[in-house]
Amino acid sequence: AGDEIWCETLAPDAFARALNRDVLVPRAAGRFLFGRLIGQEPERLQLLPLGSGGRQMIVSSPGWAAVATRLVRSL
């Protein structure tokens, strides 16, 4: 809690660059999903939530994804 995460936005053709990295992906109704990108298929992404024991989440046809590039933590 309280951390800032800086991200780089990726278009669908660049999603492969984010495999095995933490990503932010848009979902319906203005919501977002943040997790580790573990798989990519033509029309869907597979993400694991960051908490232990989380179930895999599938996101269909996202228009973009943002890969985490920097973590800022206040002292």
N, C-alpha and C positions, 0 to 999 in steps of 0.2 A: 504494500500500500504506500502511496506517495511517490512512487517511481515515475519517471517520464520515459517513454519509449519513442524514439525518433524512427521514422520508417521511410522507405523508398517505394514509391508506387510502381507496380509492374503491370503491363498489359498482358492479356491472355497468352500471347505468343512467347512471353518471357517467363512463364510460371516455372519452367524446369530449373531456372537459376535459383529458385527458392527451396528446392527439395531439401529436407532435413534441417530447415531453418524455421524460426518462429515467424508467423505471418498473421496479418489482420485481413479478414475477408468480409465483404458486405453480405448481409442476409436480408430477407424481406422485412418490410415495415420499419426501415431505418435502424435495424439492429446490426451487430457485428459479431464475428467469431474470431477469437485469438487462440492460436495453437500451433503445434508443430506440423508442417506439411510433410506427410509421409508417403503420399502417392498422388499421381496425376494421370487422369484418363482424358480422352478428348472432350468430354462435356462435364467432368466433375473433378473436384479436389477432395482428397481424404486428409483430414486433420485429426490430431490427438490433442485433447485439452492438456494444459500444462500440469495440472494436479495429478498425483499418482492415482492409479486405478480408474482413470477416466475412459469412457467409451469413445471409439472412433466416430467422428462426425463427417458426414458427406455434404458438400456444398455443390449444387448443380449450376453450371454455366455462370460463374461470377464474372462481372465486367472488368474487374481489376482485383489485385491483391497487393498488399503492402508488406514488404519484408523488413523486419526490425534490423536497423543498422547501428543504433547506439542506445545505451541505457544511461540515464542521468539520475543519480541518486543524491539527494541533499544530505549534507552532514548535520 
